[in-house]
Amino acid sequence: MTNKLKYAIGIDLGGTYIKLGIVTDSGKIVKKVVVDTMAQKGPDVIIAQIKKGIKELLDGNKLKIHAIGVGCPGVISTKRGTVENPPNLPGWDRVNLVKILEKATGKKVYIENDANAAAIGEYMFGAGKKYNSFVMITLGTGVGGGIILKRKIYRGEFGAAGEIGHITIDYKGPKCNCGSYGCIETYIGNHYLVDRIKKELSGRKSIIKKLVHNDLTKLTPKTICEAAKAGDSFAQEVVKEMGVYLGAALASISNVLDIGIFIIGGGVSGFGKPLFDAIEENARARVLTPLRKRIKVIHAKLKNDAGIKGASALVFYK
């Protein structure tokens, strides 16, 4: 980090909302804007929404913005500045988002996969500051991942490294949207998790139905979390089972990469200590014996602003 870089814009491009913020080089958000993504209307409309958000953000701004960082889903070429086939954003075969935004703003633009951006954000501003290597896992609609290896983001040969959600833990398991079967995402991703709970609730004694007033269309992971914290045995079983699944995946990652630190963020991480304890216990049970004591599962620190701060961190990280 250098004293010359005082302010950057961070843009978190999500399937439902685009979150934008002006962020200092110490990770403080000084202004924030949220606009609808309008994902179903295609890339032209989404890009127009990004530009709208930037305009709102800069309206009345007197701060000197050094550059813009963008965190996007999909396969990202940081060299070409392109976004390819992001999930939940129909019609994006390949879009040169960097070129478009640089032309529109006159600012240097850096782009990165959103999970990688979150990892860089935790490395720069959050729970990863003191670690040379760690794996960041984001639990939400899907299961994303970013790998910091010897203080550098590891992107892989084609920029697709860190797709932790698509580690197979049961080759005969449920079909995943990626086309494979038994991916970790099919067990703990939001939609899959909720669908499975709806099916398993039948015949089980649980306060979950009461919490949603018997309308299972309102069931969310947050509901399951509330039930578990209230002592609901079924919800607590679900949380422990999630720990078994994710722990198995993390053990595999640790065995392959020789990394023991795992930072977990995203909405589902709100299940808290019971989930984290279950993940750590099951990862240690499955990892190679010499690595067991090194396994550590910790909370991400950036929380709801992880996307914005992670995107802005791309500027300071560069």
C-alpha beads as a LAMMPS data file, in Angstrom:
LAMMPS data file: protein, C-alpha beads

318 atoms
317 bonds

1 atom types
1 bond types

-500.0 500.0 xlo xhi
-500.0 500.0 ylo yhi
-500.0 500.0 zlo zhi

Masses

1 110.0

Atoms # bond

1 1 1 0.000 0.000 0.000
2 1 1 1.217 3.497 -0.743
3 1 1 0.262 6.913 0.616
4 1 1 -0.351 8.190 -2.907
5 1 1 -3.491 6.063 -3.284
6 1 1 -6.090 7.730 -1.083
7 1 1 -9.457 6.883 -2.642
8 1 1 -10.819 4.258 -5.010
9 1 1 -14.233 3.196 -6.225
10 1 1 -15.221 -0.386 -5.464
11 1 1 -18.008 -2.009 -7.489
12 1 1 -19.620 -5.285 -6.449
13 1 1 -21.612 -6.659 -9.392
14 1 1 -24.225 -9.080 -8.082
15 1 1 -27.127 -10.899 -9.677
16 1 1 -29.710 -8.753 -7.857
17 1 1 -27.905 -5.564 -6.846
18 1 1 -24.854 -3.572 -7.852
19 1 1 -23.167 -2.086 -4.790
20 1 1 -20.721 0.773 -5.253
21 1 1 -18.623 2.756 -2.811
22 1 1 -15.826 5.274 -2.462
23 1 1 -13.240 3.611 -0.227
24 1 1 -10.081 4.907 1.438
25 1 1 -6.761 3.073 1.294
26 1 1 -7.397 1.931 4.875
27 1 1 -10.658 0.246 3.874
28 1 1 -13.152 2.850 5.101
29 1 1 -16.250 3.446 2.953
30 1 1 -16.992 7.174 2.752
31 1 1 -19.999 6.933 0.412
32 1 1 -22.123 4.048 -0.797
33 1 1 -24.741 3.578 -3.528
34 1 1 -26.885 0.553 -4.423
35 1 1 -28.714 0.099 -7.745
36 1 1 -30.734 -2.766 -9.204
37 1 1 -28.760 -5.052 -11.506
38 1 1 -31.714 -5.755 -13.846
39 1 1 -29.900 -8.963 -14.738
40 1 1 -32.589 -10.400 -17.020
41 1 1 -32.363 -7.405 -19.374
42 1 1 -28.873 -8.301 -20.573
43 1 1 -25.383 -6.801 -20.473
44 1 1 -26.203 -3.429 -22.076
45 1 1 -28.765 -2.608 -19.394
46 1 1 -26.533 -3.909 -16.583
47 1 1 -23.617 -1.793 -17.798
48 1 1 -25.958 1.216 -17.975
49 1 1 -26.870 0.518 -14.334
50 1 1 -23.177 0.406 -13.377
51 1 1 -22.647 3.769 -15.056
52 1 1 -25.725 5.138 -13.285
53 1 1 -24.333 3.989 -9.948
54 1 1 -20.937 5.582 -10.638
55 1 1 -22.653 8.853 -11.567
56 1 1 -24.672 8.831 -8.322
57 1 1 -21.546 8.007 -6.355
58 1 1 -19.540 10.870 -7.862
59 1 1 -22.352 13.423 -7.694
60 1 1 -21.015 16.274 -5.545
61 1 1 -17.781 14.388 -4.901
62 1 1 -14.623 16.465 -4.388
63 1 1 -12.330 13.572 -3.541
64 1 1 -9.612 12.542 -5.981
65 1 1 -10.479 9.039 -7.170
66 1 1 -7.371 7.147 -8.188
67 1 1 -8.975 4.187 -9.984
68 1 1 -11.924 1.782 -10.030
69 1 1 -12.027 -1.867 -8.958
70 1 1 -14.796 -4.233 -10.051
71 1 1 -15.631 -7.630 -8.573
72 1 1 -17.683 -9.805 -10.953
73 1 1 -18.961 -13.372 -11.025
74 1 1 -17.740 -15.571 -13.863
75 1 1 -14.380 -16.287 -15.458
76 1 1 -12.327 -13.101 -15.561
77 1 1 -9.328 -12.293 -17.726
78 1 1 -7.509 -9.604 -15.778
79 1 1 -5.171 -9.041 -18.746
80 1 1 -7.911 -8.590 -21.357
81 1 1 -10.402 -7.041 -18.961
82 1 1 -13.154 -9.452 -19.991
83 1 1 -15.972 -11.177 -18.124
84 1 1 -17.135 -14.558 -19.466
85 1 1 -20.378 -16.394 -18.694
86 1 1 -21.096 -15.052 -15.206
87 1 1 -23.801 -17.096 -13.465
88 1 1 -27.109 -15.258 -12.920
89 1 1 -26.231 -12.713 -15.639
90 1 1 -27.812 -14.026 -18.878
91 1 1 -26.307 -13.079 -22.226
92 1 1 -22.768 -12.382 -21.037
93 1 1 -20.799 -14.630 -23.353
94 1 1 -17.784 -12.340 -23.199
95 1 1 -17.890 -8.645 -22.294
96 1 1 -14.870 -6.330 -22.156
97 1 1 -16.084 -4.491 -19.076
98 1 1 -12.754 -2.782 -18.396
99 1 1 -12.637 -1.143 -21.824
100 1 1 -16.252 0.016 -21.538
101 1 1 -15.886 1.521 -18.067
102 1 1 -12.511 3.146 -18.761
103 1 1 -14.012 4.871 -21.787
104 1 1 -17.046 5.980 -19.759
105 1 1 -15.150 7.267 -16.705
106 1 1 -11.670 8.180 -17.859
107 1 1 -10.332 6.187 -14.894
108 1 1 -8.095 3.137 -14.752
109 1 1 -10.248 0.062 -14.091
110 1 1 -9.167 -3.204 -12.469
111 1 1 -11.369 -6.277 -12.641
112 1 1 -11.370 -9.564 -10.753
113 1 1 -13.601 -12.530 -10.005
114 1 1 -15.810 -11.536 -7.073
115 1 1 -14.574 -14.331 -4.808
116 1 1 -10.954 -13.439 -5.602
117 1 1 -11.780 -9.804 -4.858
118 1 1 -13.219 -10.853 -1.488
119 1 1 -9.993 -12.743 -0.726
120 1 1 -7.879 -9.721 -1.646
121 1 1 -10.148 -7.550 0.499
122 1 1 -9.659 -9.803 3.526
123 1 1 -5.911 -9.833 2.839
124 1 1 -5.724 -6.028 2.628
125 1 1 -8.295 -4.953 5.193
126 1 1 -9.663 -7.943 7.093
127 1 1 -9.034 -11.301 8.696
128 1 1 -6.235 -12.287 6.302
129 1 1 -3.823 -9.459 7.138
130 1 1 -1.461 -11.573 9.205
131 1 1 -1.399 -14.672 6.973
132 1 1 0.898 -15.367 4.037
133 1 1 -1.471 -17.968 2.594
134 1 1 -5.145 -18.715 3.114
135 1 1 -8.292 -19.775 1.295
136 1 1 -11.330 -17.496 1.366
137 1 1 -14.738 -19.154 1.063
138 1 1 -17.930 -17.178 0.460
139 1 1 -21.164 -18.928 1.394
140 1 1 -24.270 -17.545 -0.253
141 1 1 -26.345 -18.294 -3.337
142 1 1 -23.359 -20.349 -4.411
143 1 1 -20.057 -21.284 -2.814
144 1 1 -17.185 -19.156 -4.034
145 1 1 -13.500 -19.237 -3.251
146 1 1 -10.312 -17.236 -3.548
147 1 1 -6.783 -18.440 -2.867
148 1 1 -4.033 -16.239 -1.434
149 1 1 -0.739 -18.077 -1.891
150 1 1 2.401 -16.475 -0.493
151 1 1 0.663 -13.069 -0.389
152 1 1 -0.497 -13.248 -4.006
153 1 1 -3.873 -14.132 -5.451
154 1 1 -3.704 -17.441 -7.282
155 1 1 -5.818 -17.311 -10.451
156 1 1 -4.694 -20.469 -12.222
157 1 1 -3.734 -20.833 -15.870
158 1 1 -7.034 -19.554 -17.267
159 1 1 -8.215 -17.351 -14.408
160 1 1 -10.711 -19.863 -13.026
161 1 1 -8.886 -21.043 -9.887
162 1 1 -10.751 -21.116 -6.592
163 1 1 -14.047 -22.674 -7.746
164 1 1 -14.412 -24.389 -4.397
165 1 1 -18.161 -24.755 -4.757
166 1 1 -17.568 -27.277 -7.524
167 1 1 -15.409 -29.704 -5.617
168 1 1 -17.187 -33.052 -5.891
169 1 1 -17.840 -34.682 -2.529
170 1 1 -20.177 -37.382 -3.916
171 1 1 -19.964 -38.305 -7.579
172 1 1 -23.445 -39.814 -7.350
173 1 1 -24.855 -36.751 -5.592
174 1 1 -27.381 -34.106 -6.737
175 1 1 -26.916 -32.460 -10.115
176 1 1 -25.312 -29.022 -9.963
177 1 1 -26.028 -26.058 -12.232
178 1 1 -22.466 -26.411 -13.490
179 1 1 -23.457 -29.748 -15.074
180 1 1 -21.584 -31.988 -12.659
181 1 1 -22.910 -34.017 -9.731
182 1 1 -22.343 -33.895 -5.980
183 1 1 -20.601 -30.506 -5.885
184 1 1 -20.296 -28.964 -2.441
185 1 1 -22.551 -26.158 -3.700
186 1 1 -25.438 -28.599 -4.169
187 1 1 -25.366 -29.279 -0.431
188 1 1 -24.840 -25.854 1.116
189 1 1 -25.645 -23.254 -1.573
190 1 1 -28.708 -21.192 -0.585
191 1 1 -31.197 -22.526 -3.141
192 1 1 -30.147 -26.148 -2.816
193 1 1 -30.151 -25.935 0.970
194 1 1 -33.637 -24.409 1.153
195 1 1 -35.079 -26.901 -1.343
196 1 1 -33.672 -29.808 0.638
197 1 1 -35.019 -28.471 3.934
198 1 1 -38.498 -28.098 2.440
199 1 1 -38.493 -31.770 1.452
200 1 1 -37.103 -33.002 4.767
201 1 1 -39.432 -30.914 6.954
202 1 1 -42.332 -33.250 6.297
203 1 1 -42.861 -35.377 9.379
204 1 1 -40.205 -33.539 11.428
205 1 1 -40.909 -31.609 14.598
206 1 1 -39.505 -28.131 14.009
207 1 1 -40.287 -24.459 14.637
208 1 1 -39.164 -23.593 11.106
209 1 1 -42.720 -23.690 9.737
210 1 1 -43.883 -21.437 12.558
211 1 1 -41.142 -18.911 11.800
212 1 1 -42.367 -18.570 8.196
213 1 1 -46.060 -18.715 9.215
214 1 1 -46.460 -22.037 7.368
215 1 1 -45.477 -20.383 4.070
216 1 1 -42.421 -22.320 2.914
217 1 1 -41.950 -19.940 -0.019
218 1 1 -40.564 -17.542 2.613
219 1 1 -38.021 -20.047 3.881
220 1 1 -34.417 -18.779 3.738
221 1 1 -31.113 -19.826 5.303
222 1 1 -31.692 -17.011 7.808
223 1 1 -34.832 -18.841 8.986
224 1 1 -32.818 -22.022 9.553
225 1 1 -30.220 -19.996 11.451
226 1 1 -32.899 -18.463 13.695
227 1 1 -34.383 -21.885 14.390
228 1 1 -30.986 -23.372 15.244
229 1 1 -30.190 -20.534 17.653
230 1 1 -33.600 -21.065 19.283
231 1 1 -32.637 -24.681 20.030
232 1 1 -34.532 -26.388 17.199
233 1 1 -32.973 -29.869 16.943
234 1 1 -33.754 -30.306 13.233
235 1 1 -32.157 -26.958 12.320
236 1 1 -29.137 -27.790 14.485
237 1 1 -28.751 -31.106 12.631
238 1 1 -28.760 -29.189 9.355
239 1 1 -26.003 -26.849 10.589
240 1 1 -23.813 -29.739 11.743
241 1 1 -24.390 -31.555 8.454
242 1 1 -23.275 -28.440 6.562
243 1 1 -20.098 -28.533 8.626
244 1 1 -19.516 -32.165 7.633
245 1 1 -19.885 -31.370 3.929
246 1 1 -17.744 -28.231 3.921
247 1 1 -15.186 -29.770 6.262
248 1 1 -14.691 -32.629 3.801
249 1 1 -14.102 -30.148 0.972
250 1 1 -11.649 -28.069 3.006
251 1 1 -9.665 -31.167 3.956
252 1 1 -9.211 -31.918 0.259
253 1 1 -8.106 -28.354 -0.413
254 1 1 -5.638 -28.485 2.470
255 1 1 -4.192 -31.794 1.285
256 1 1 -3.670 -30.413 -2.225
257 1 1 -2.432 -26.890 -1.445
258 1 1 -0.783 -27.399 1.970
259 1 1 -2.785 -24.464 3.354
260 1 1 -4.395 -24.627 6.798
261 1 1 -6.101 -21.234 7.153
262 1 1 -9.675 -20.890 5.905
263 1 1 -11.550 -17.582 6.113
264 1 1 -15.296 -17.911 5.673
265 1 1 -17.744 -15.141 4.816
266 1 1 -21.092 -14.628 3.113
267 1 1 -24.637 -14.821 4.398
268 1 1 -24.602 -18.473 5.458
269 1 1 -21.535 -17.828 7.617
270 1 1 -23.998 -16.123 9.953
271 1 1 -24.813 -19.558 11.392
272 1 1 -21.865 -18.768 13.633
273 1 1 -19.879 -20.882 16.075
274 1 1 -21.833 -24.177 15.694
275 1 1 -21.177 -24.160 11.937
276 1 1 -17.537 -23.090 12.255
277 1 1 -16.832 -25.684 14.948
278 1 1 -18.389 -28.409 12.789
279 1 1 -16.383 -27.342 9.742
280 1 1 -13.096 -27.285 11.660
281 1 1 -13.751 -30.589 13.424
282 1 1 -14.594 -32.398 10.197
283 1 1 -11.757 -30.839 8.214
284 1 1 -9.280 -31.975 10.859
285 1 1 -10.768 -35.477 10.894
286 1 1 -10.165 -35.869 7.147
287 1 1 -6.941 -34.012 6.476
288 1 1 -3.539 -35.725 6.483
289 1 1 -2.373 -36.282 10.068
290 1 1 0.634 -33.877 9.998
291 1 1 -1.676 -31.056 8.864
292 1 1 -4.404 -31.442 11.496
293 1 1 -3.113 -28.968 14.056
294 1 1 -2.704 -26.327 11.372
295 1 1 -6.353 -26.311 10.307
296 1 1 -7.991 -23.079 11.401
297 1 1 -11.445 -21.856 10.323
298 1 1 -12.086 -18.180 11.030
299 1 1 -14.729 -15.546 10.319
300 1 1 -14.260 -13.021 7.547
301 1 1 -14.241 -9.469 8.910
302 1 1 -15.587 -7.403 6.020
303 1 1 -19.122 -8.862 6.208
304 1 1 -21.830 -6.928 4.307
305 1 1 -19.319 -4.545 2.724
306 1 1 -16.969 -7.313 1.580
307 1 1 -17.887 -6.864 -2.093
308 1 1 -17.267 -3.118 -2.180
309 1 1 -14.123 -3.216 -0.045
310 1 1 -12.779 -6.234 -1.906
311 1 1 -13.294 -4.519 -5.269
312 1 1 -11.612 -1.327 -4.056
313 1 1 -8.752 -3.414 -2.662
314 1 1 -7.917 -4.395 -6.255
315 1 1 -6.731 -0.832 -6.786
316 1 1 -4.559 -0.682 -3.667
317 1 1 -3.345 -4.270 -4.160
318 1 1 -2.071 -3.361 -7.642

Bonds

1 1 1 2
2 1 2 3
3 1 3 4
4 1 4 5
5 1 5 6
6 1 6 7
7 1 7 8
8 1 8 9
9 1 9 10
10 1 10 11
11 1 11 12
12 1 12 13
13 1 13 14
14 1 14 15
15 1 15 16
16 1 16 17
17 1 17 18
18 1 18 19
19 1 19 20
20 1 20 21
21 1 21 22
22 1 22 23
23 1 23 24
24 1 24 25
25 1 25 26
26 1 26 27
27 1 27 28
28 1 28 29
29 1 29 30
30 1 30 31
31 1 31 32
32 1 32 33
33 1 33 34
34 1 34 35
35 1 35 36
36 1 36 37
37 1 37 38
38 1 38 39
39 1 39 40
40 1 40 41
41 1 41 42
42 1 42 43
43 1 43 44
44 1 44 45
45 1 45 46
46 1 46 47
47 1 47 48
48 1 48 49
49 1 49 50
50 1 50 51
51 1 51 52
52 1 52 53
53 1 53 54
54 1 54 55
55 1 55 56
56 1 56 57
57 1 57 58
58 1 58 59
59 1 59 60
60 1 60 61
61 1 61 62
62 1 62 63
63 1 63 64
64 1 64 65
65 1 65 66
66 1 66 67
67 1 67 68
68 1 68 69
69 1 69 70
70 1 70 71
71 1 71 72
72 1 72 73
73 1 73 74
74 1 74 75
75 1 75 76
76 1 76 77
77 1 77 78
78 1 78 79
79 1 79 80
80 1 80 81
81 1 81 82
82 1 82 83
83 1 83 84
84 1 84 85
85 1 85 86
86 1 86 87
87 1 87 88
88 1 88 89
89 1 89 90
90 1 90 91
91 1 91 92
92 1 92 93
93 1 93 94
94 1 94 95
95 1 95 96
96 1 96 97
97 1 97 98
98 1 98 99
99 1 99 100
100 1 100 101
101 1 101 102
102 1 102 103
103 1 103 104
104 1 104 105
105 1 105 106
106 1 106 107
107 1 107 108
108 1 108 109
109 1 109 110
110 1 110 111
111 1 111 112
112 1 112 113
113 1 113 114
114 1 114 115
115 1 115 116
116 1 116 117
117 1 117 118
118 1 118 119
119 1 119 120
120 1 120 121
121 1 121 122
122 1 122 123
123 1 123 124
124 1 124 125
125 1 125 126
126 1 126 127
127 1 127 128
128 1 128 129
129 1 129 130
130 1 130 131
131 1 131 132
132 1 132 133
133 1 133 134
134 1 134 135
135 1 135 136
136 1 136 137
137 1 137 138
138 1 138 139
139 1 139 140
140 1 140 141
141 1 141 142
142 1 142 143
143 1 143 144
144 1 144 145
145 1 145 146
146 1 146 147
147 1 147 148
148 1 148 149
149 1 149 150
150 1 150 151
151 1 151 152
152 1 152 153
153 1 153 154
154 1 154 155
155 1 155 156
156 1 156 157
157 1 157 158
158 1 158 159
159 1 159 160
160 1 160 161
161 1 161 162
162 1 162 163
163 1 163 164
164 1 164 165
165 1 165 166
166 1 166 167
167 1 167 168
168 1 168 169
169 1 169 170
170 1 170 171
171 1 171 172
172 1 172 173
173 1 173 174
174 1 174 175
175 1 175 176
176 1 176 177
177 1 177 178
178 1 178 179
179 1 179 180
180 1 180 181
181 1 181 182
182 1 182 183
183 1 183 184
184 1 184 185
185 1 185 186
186 1 186 187
187 1 187 188
188 1 188 189
189 1 189 190
190 1 190 191
191 1 191 192
192 1 192 193
193 1 193 194
194 1 194 195
195 1 195 196
196 1 196 197
197 1 197 198
198 1 198 199
199 1 199 200
200 1 200 201
201 1 201 202
202 1 202 203
203 1 203 204
204 1 204 205
205 1 205 206
206 1 206 207
207 1 207 208
208 1 208 209
209 1 209 210
210 1 210 211
211 1 211 212
212 1 212 213
213 1 213 214
214 1 214 215
215 1 215 216
216 1 216 217
217 1 217 218
218 1 218 219
219 1 219 220
220 1 220 221
221 1 221 222
222 1 222 223
223 1 223 224
224 1 224 225
225 1 225 226
226 1 226 227
227 1 227 228
228 1 228 229
229 1 229 230
230 1 230 231
231 1 231 232
232 1 232 233
233 1 233 234
234 1 234 235
235 1 235 236
236 1 236 237
237 1 237 238
238 1 238 239
239 1 239 240
240 1 240 241
241 1 241 242
242 1 242 243
243 1 243 244
244 1 244 245
245 1 245 246
246 1 246 247
247 1 247 248
248 1 248 249
249 1 249 250
250 1 250 251
251 1 251 252
252 1 252 253
253 1 253 254
254 1 254 255
255 1 255 256
256 1 256 257
257 1 257 258
258 1 258 259
259 1 259 260
260 1 260 261
261 1 261 262
262 1 262 263
263 1 263 264
264 1 264 265
265 1 265 266
266 1 266 267
267 1 267 268
268 1 268 269
269 1 269 270
270 1 270 271
271 1 271 272
272 1 272 273
273 1 273 274
274 1 274 275
275 1 275 276
276 1 276 277
277 1 277 278
278 1 278 279
279 1 279 280
280 1 280 281
281 1 281 282
282 1 282 283
283 1 283 284
284 1 284 285
285 1 285 286
286 1 286 287
287 1 287 288
288 1 288 289
289 1 289 290
290 1 290 291
291 1 291 292
292 1 292 293
293 1 293 294
294 1 294 295
295 1 295 296
296 1 296 297
297 1 297 298
298 1 298 299
299 1 299 300
300 1 300 301
301 1 301 302
302 1 302 303
303 1 303 304
304 1 304 305
305 1 305 306
306 1 306 307
307 1 307 308
308 1 308 309
309 1 309 310
310 1 310 311
311 1 311 312
312 1 312 313
313 1 313 314
314 1 314 315
315 1 315 316
316 1 316 317
317 1 317 318
